[in-house]
Amino acid sequence: DAGVTQSPTHLIKTRGQQVTLRCSPKSGHDTVSWYQQALGQGPQFIFQYYEEEERQRGNFPDRFSGHQFPNYSSELNVNALLLGDSALYLCASSLEGTEKLFFGSGTQLSVL
Amino acid sequence: AQKITQTQPGMFVQEKEAVTLDCTYDTSDQSYGLFWYKQPSSGEMIFLIYQGSYDEQNATEGRYSLNFQKARKSANLVISASQLGDSAMYFCAMREPYSSNSGYALNFGKGTSLLVTP
């Protein structure tokens, strides 16, 4: 049973570029959340998708957008990258109505 | 405002000893959930234990137990019989009640780095 998978594992971009990160949830899960974890900090909630719609959003600018597909997989897009966007981006999946979140290993994004 | 506070940036414990990682939280809601996650160097956040605010018994999962003191708003993680593989970052998190604008996010603390020594 595959857990949450994220791709790519590492990414290097330059300021102003755009990036797309991908996430496949754990089998049977229908809800996907994205978190940003800066170095030395706890993860910060970006948004959550359920039934292909953004259900809740954290304190992140509109440069951060996402999508959920009919197969429940999800993408996180970040436009006009800033140096401060360098972080580990974690995807988490869950089954609606349950408490436990399963996280992937993340995508390490470096913005130069 | 910080909703989850972990005051121990780093902790050491000897193998086979027990260790307590502190977590205090801030909420005005009566219904909420508390979580502990482990993050090894690989980056993946691994779920350890969950405590609902209305649960009367402290949660336990194998060697992990959660010392829940509601009046003090604390949710400390106790790891018994530490193993070398327990060395990792540990994060406390809280989920507040579902509403039209919140409740689906976990609010994480800054974490505690645990090092288990032989």
Boltz contact constraints between the chains, C-beta under 6 A:
constraints:
  - contact:
      token1: [A, 41]
      token2: [B, 110]
      max_distance: 6.0
  - contact:
      token1: [A, 42]
      token2: [B, 91]
      max_distance: 6.0
  - contact:
      token1: [A, 42]
      token2: [B, 108]
      max_distance: 6.0
  - contact:
      token1: [A, 42]
      token2: [B, 109]
      max_distance: 6.0
  - contact:
      token1: [A, 42]
      token2: [B, 110]
      max_distance: 6.0
  - contact:
      token1: [A, 42]
      token2: [B, 111]
      max_distance: 6.0
  - contact:
      token1: [A, 43]
      token2: [B, 108]
      max_distance: 6.0
  - contact:
      token1: [A, 45]
      token2: [B, 105]
      max_distance: 6.0
  - contact:
      token1: [A, 48]
      token2: [B, 104]
      max_distance: 6.0
  - contact:
      token1: [A, 55]
      token2: [B, 104]
      max_distance: 6.0
  - contact:
      token1: [A, 56]
      token2: [B, 104]
      max_distance: 6.0
  - contact:
      token1: [A, 88]
      token2: [B, 43]
      max_distance: 6.0
  - contact:
      token1: [A, 99]
      token2: [B, 33]
      max_distance: 6.0
  - contact:
      token1: [A, 99]
      token2: [B, 50]
      max_distance: 6.0
  - contact:
      token1: [A, 100]
      token2: [B, 47]
      max_distance: 6.0
  - contact:
      token1: [A, 103]
      token2: [B, 44]
      max_distance: 6.0
  - contact:
      token1: [A, 103]
      token2: [B, 45]
      max_distance: 6.0
  - contact:
      token1: [A, 105]
      token2: [B, 42]
      max_distance: 6.0
  - contact:
      token1: [A, 105]
      token2: [B, 43]
      max_distance: 6.0
  - contact:
      token1: [A, 105]
      token2: [B, 44]
      max_distance: 6.0
  - contact:
      token1: [A, 106]
      token2: [B, 43]
      max_distance: 6.0
